[in-house]
Amino acid sequence: MNYRSRLFYLGLNMLAPGIGQIALKWYIRGILELLIFMTAFAWGFMELLLPLIQYYTSDLPAELHINVVPLLIAVATGILVFLWSLVEIILFYNQPERQDKNQDARVNK
């Protein structure tokens, strides 16, 4: 069988949290982490984008006001999910032991 190393799944999680878990067939964990991360990313993006749109499309002279607290919550949530997805693979992934074909042949004799 072709087993992949822990670093392979950690590398997948560097693309987006949860992809490594999905590749490990930990579907519920992976999809949940991916959804939370993508929601936090979208929320943070909108917290930055909406004030900029308002500022540049307004005819009235206005100040640019970005709500920092919701932006920080979104960023912190994304970072925490990202770190947890890495820690989860480090702690809970046990690579199956490989069996050598020669060893199997010796045992069957």
GROMACS elastic network, one bead per residue, 0.5 to 0.9 nm:
[ bonds ]
;  ai    aj funct       b0    kb
    1    98     6  0.78990   500
    1    99     6  0.89449   500
    3    95     6  0.73977   500
    3    96     6  0.73726   500
    3    97     6  0.89875   500
    3    98     6  0.81175   500
    4     7     6  0.81619   500
    4     8     6  0.63409   500
    4     9     6  0.78119   500
    4    95     6  0.77752   500
    5     8     6  0.54170   500
    5     9     6  0.71093   500
    5    10     6  0.89825   500
    5    95     6  0.68848   500
    6     9     6  0.54112   500
    6    10     6  0.62654   500
    6    11     6  0.86368   500
    6    89     6  0.72439   500
    6    90     6  0.72817   500
    6    93     6  0.70516   500
    6    94     6  0.81968   500
    6    95     6  0.72843   500
    7    11     6  0.59705   500
    7    12     6  0.85808   500
    8    11     6  0.50967   500
    8    12     6  0.64051   500
    8    13     6  0.88225   500
    8    20     6  0.80401   500
    9    12     6  0.50024   500
    9    13     6  0.63421   500
    9    14     6  0.87833   500
    9    19     6  0.79494   500
    9    21     6  0.74182   500
    9    23     6  0.73458   500
    9    24     6  0.76175   500
    9    86     6  0.88393   500
    9    89     6  0.74294   500
   10    13     6  0.50309   500
   10    14     6  0.64504   500
   10    20     6  0.63453   500
   10    85     6  0.84967   500
   10    86     6  0.61811   500
   10    89     6  0.69515   500
   10    90     6  0.80883   500
   11    14     6  0.50682   500
   11    15     6  0.70751   500
   11    20     6  0.75836   500
   12    15     6  0.54912   500
   12    16     6  0.70790   500
   12    17     6  0.79528   500
   12    18     6  0.82839   500
   12    19     6  0.57764   500
   12    21     6  0.87165   500
   12    23     6  0.83191   500
   13    16     6  0.50963   500
   13    18     6  0.60589   500
   13    19     6  0.54436   500
   13    21     6  0.78611   500
   13    82     6  0.78256   500
   13    85     6  0.70056   500
   13    86     6  0.67931   500
   14    17     6  0.66732   500
   14    19     6  0.85815   500
   14    20     6  0.85918   500
   14    82     6  0.81622   500
   14    86     6  0.83414   500
   15    19     6  0.75184   500
   15    20     6  0.89871   500
   16    19     6  0.60800   500
   16    20     6  0.83907   500
   16    34     6  0.68866   500
   16    37     6  0.79076   500
   16    38     6  0.86031   500
   16    82     6  0.76130   500
   17    20     6  0.72127   500
   17    21     6  0.81866   500
   17    30     6  0.74608   500
   17    33     6  0.60757   500
   17    34     6  0.55111   500
   17    37     6  0.68763   500
   17    81     6  0.69348   500
   17    82     6  0.52541   500
   17    83     6  0.83040   500
   17    84     6  0.84969   500
   17    85     6  0.56818   500
   17    86     6  0.77255   500
   18    21     6  0.50621   500
   18    22     6  0.61607   500
   18    23     6  0.86172   500
   18    26     6  0.88847   500
   18    27     6  0.86238   500
   18    29     6  0.70259   500
   18    31     6  0.61510   500
   18    32     6  0.74574   500
   18    33     6  0.51172   500
   18    35     6  0.85104   500
   18    37     6  0.86648   500
   18    81     6  0.88985   500
   18    82     6  0.83493   500
   18    85     6  0.63274   500
   18    86     6  0.89635   500
   19    22     6  0.50431   500
   19    23     6  0.61840   500
   19    24     6  0.86014   500
   19    30     6  0.61427   500
   19    31     6  0.79614   500
   19    33     6  0.87049   500
   19    34     6  0.71968   500
   20    23     6  0.50407   500
   20    24     6  0.62202   500
   20    25     6  0.86923   500
   20    26     6  0.86126   500
   20    30     6  0.72408   500
   20    85     6  0.81842   500
   20    86     6  0.87427   500
   20    89     6  0.79179   500
   21    25     6  0.62953   500
   21    26     6  0.50401   500
   21    27     6  0.66575   500
   21    28     6  0.86350   500
   21    29     6  0.66273   500
   21    31     6  0.81982   500
   21    33     6  0.88515   500
   21    85     6  0.78337   500
   21    88     6  0.87339   500
   21    89     6  0.75135   500
   22    26     6  0.53076   500
   22    28     6  0.80735   500
   22    29     6  0.77194   500
   22    31     6  0.70277   500
   23    26     6  0.73976   500
   23    27     6  0.81900   500
   23    30     6  0.84892   500
   24    27     6  0.79380   500
   24    30     6  0.88466   500
   24    93     6  0.86435   500
   25    28     6  0.86766   500
   25    30     6  0.83058   500
   26    29     6  0.56938   500
   26    30     6  0.59998   500
   26    31     6  0.85356   500
   27    30     6  0.51185   500
   27    31     6  0.58992   500
   27    32     6  0.82895   500
   28    31     6  0.54024   500
   28    32     6  0.59933   500
   28    33     6  0.85149   500
   29    32     6  0.52420   500
   29    33     6  0.60987   500
   29    34     6  0.85095   500
   29    85     6  0.88817   500
   30    33     6  0.52329   500
   30    34     6  0.60290   500
   30    35     6  0.85047   500
   30    85     6  0.82694   500
   31    34     6  0.50478   500
   31    35     6  0.59875   500
   31    36     6  0.85113   500
   32    35     6  0.51895   500
   32    36     6  0.61322   500
   32    37     6  0.85253   500
   33    36     6  0.52017   500
   33    37     6  0.60348   500
   33    38     6  0.84916   500
   33    81     6  0.63891   500
   33    82     6  0.81088   500
   33    84     6  0.87908   500
   33    85     6  0.72161   500
   34    37     6  0.51792   500
   34    38     6  0.60346   500
   34    39     6  0.84549   500
   34    81     6  0.85041   500
   35    38     6  0.51764   500
   35    39     6  0.59726   500
   35    40     6  0.85002   500
   36    39     6  0.51279   500
   36    40     6  0.61169   500
   36    41     6  0.85189   500
   36    77     6  0.80741   500
   36    78     6  0.75321   500
   36    81     6  0.73627   500
   37    40     6  0.51459   500
   37    41     6  0.60626   500
   37    42     6  0.85860   500
   37    77     6  0.73635   500
   37    78     6  0.50889   500
   37    79     6  0.82863   500
   37    80     6  0.89621   500
   37    81     6  0.62758   500
   37    82     6  0.73413   500
   38    42     6  0.60553   500
   38    43     6  0.84405   500
   38    78     6  0.79391   500
   39    42     6  0.51312   500
   39    43     6  0.59951   500
   39    44     6  0.85328   500
   39    74     6  0.84679   500
   39    78     6  0.85029   500
   40    43     6  0.50363   500
   40    44     6  0.60760   500
   40    45     6  0.84470   500
   40    73     6  0.83661   500
   40    75     6  0.68437   500
   40    76     6  0.86154   500
   40    77     6  0.62801   500
   40    78     6  0.55438   500
   41    44     6  0.52554   500
   41    45     6  0.60710   500
   41    46     6  0.86019   500
   41    74     6  0.67889   500
   41    75     6  0.72622   500
   41    77     6  0.88085   500
   41    78     6  0.65517   500
   42    45     6  0.50148   500
   42    46     6  0.60891   500
   42    47     6  0.85520   500
   42    74     6  0.85581   500
   43    46     6  0.51856   500
   43    47     6  0.61794   500
   43    48     6  0.87898   500
   43    70     6  0.83972   500
   43    71     6  0.76873   500
   43    74     6  0.62481   500
   43    75     6  0.88942   500
   44    47     6  0.50213   500
   44    48     6  0.64589   500
   44    49     6  0.86141   500
   44    70     6  0.75128   500
   44    71     6  0.51582   500
   44    72     6  0.78808   500
   44    73     6  0.82234   500
   44    74     6  0.51759   500
   44    75     6  0.64487   500
   45    48     6  0.52788   500
   45    49     6  0.59699   500
   45    50     6  0.85267   500
   45    71     6  0.82541   500
   45    74     6  0.88751   500
   46    50     6  0.56655   500
   46    51     6  0.84871   500
   46    71     6  0.88703   500
   47    50     6  0.60391   500
   47    51     6  0.71348   500
   47    66     6  0.71037   500
   47    67     6  0.69552   500
   47    68     6  0.83865   500
   47    70     6  0.72185   500
   47    71     6  0.59351   500
   47    74     6  0.88828   500
   48    51     6  0.62161   500
   48    52     6  0.67660   500
   48    66     6  0.66099   500
   48    67     6  0.82313   500
   48    71     6  0.75197   500
   49    52     6  0.52310   500
   49    53     6  0.61936   500
   49    54     6  0.87045   500
   50    53     6  0.50861   500
   50    54     6  0.61784   500
   50    55     6  0.85460   500
   50    66     6  0.87232   500
   51    54     6  0.50239   500
   51    55     6  0.59936   500
   51    56     6  0.86211   500
   51    64     6  0.66344   500
   51    65     6  0.64336   500
   51    66     6  0.60465   500
   51    67     6  0.85923   500
   52    55     6  0.50174   500
   52    56     6  0.61564   500
   52    57     6  0.84265   500
   52    64     6  0.70699   500
   52    65     6  0.85338   500
   52    66     6  0.83105   500
   53    56     6  0.53893   500
   53    57     6  0.59329   500
   53    58     6  0.82699   500
   54    57     6  0.53411   500
   54    58     6  0.57790   500
   54    64     6  0.83692   500
   55    58     6  0.56119   500
   55    59     6  0.87703   500
   55    60     6  0.89854   500
   55    61     6  0.84390   500
   55    62     6  0.66333   500
   55    63     6  0.71273   500
   55    64     6  0.59095   500
   55    65     6  0.84896   500
   56    59     6  0.82605   500
   58    61     6  0.73070   500
   58    62     6  0.75714   500
   59    62     6  0.85690   500
   62    65     6  0.88800   500
   65    68     6  0.89380   500
   66    71     6  0.83894   500
   67    70     6  0.62187   500
   67    71     6  0.65760   500
   67    72     6  0.89572   500
   68    71     6  0.50847   500
   68    72     6  0.60411   500
   68    73     6  0.86061   500
   69    72     6  0.51463   500
   69    73     6  0.61995   500
   69    74     6  0.86724   500
   70    73     6  0.50051   500
   70    74     6  0.61704   500
   70    75     6  0.86073   500
   71    74     6  0.51782   500
   71    75     6  0.62082   500
   71    76     6  0.85622   500
   72    75     6  0.50323   500
   72    76     6  0.59125   500
   72    77     6  0.83893   500
   73    76     6  0.51205   500
   73    77     6  0.60292   500
   73    78     6  0.85769   500
   74    77     6  0.51723   500
   74    78     6  0.62454   500
   74    79     6  0.86888   500
   75    78     6  0.51588   500
   75    79     6  0.61823   500
   75    80     6  0.85917   500
   76    79     6  0.51039   500
   76    80     6  0.60267   500
   76    81     6  0.85644   500
   77    80     6  0.51623   500
   77    81     6  0.61652   500
   77    82     6  0.84930   500
   78    81     6  0.52861   500
   78    82     6  0.60877   500
   78    83     6  0.86475   500
   79    82     6  0.50186   500
   79    83     6  0.61200   500
   79    84     6  0.84907   500
   80    83     6  0.51680   500
   80    84     6  0.59839   500
   80    85     6  0.85240   500
   81    84     6  0.50504   500
   81    85     6  0.60780   500
   81    86     6  0.87141   500
   82    85     6  0.53236   500
   82    86     6  0.66075   500
   82    87     6  0.88775   500
   83    86     6  0.52357   500
   83    87     6  0.61943   500
   83    88     6  0.85120   500
   84    88     6  0.58399   500
   84    89     6  0.86395   500
   85    88     6  0.51386   500
   85    89     6  0.65573   500
   85    90     6  0.88247   500
   86    89     6  0.54515   500
   86    90     6  0.63543   500
   86    91     6  0.87580   500
   87    91     6  0.60184   500
   87    92     6  0.83350   500
   88    91     6  0.52956   500
   88    92     6  0.57617   500
   88    93     6  0.76685   500
   89    92     6  0.54042   500
   89    93     6  0.51662   500
   89    94     6  0.87731   500
   90    93     6  0.61706   500
   90    94     6  0.87571   500
   91    94     6  0.83293   500
   94    97     6  0.88259   500
   95    98     6  0.87572   500
   99   102     6  0.86437   500
   99   103     6  0.71637   500
   99   104     6  0.73053   500
  100   103     6  0.51969   500
  100   104     6  0.64648   500
  100   105     6  0.88345   500
  101   104     6  0.51156   500
  101   105     6  0.63047   500
  101   106     6  0.87619   500
  102   105     6  0.50500   500
  102   106     6  0.62548   500
  102   107     6  0.87048   500
  103   106     6  0.51094   500
  103   107     6  0.62621   500
  103   108     6  0.87309   500
  104   107     6  0.51805   500
  104   108     6  0.62788   500
  104   109     6  0.89359   500
  105   108     6  0.52638   500
  105   109     6  0.65478   500
  106   109     6  0.54850   500
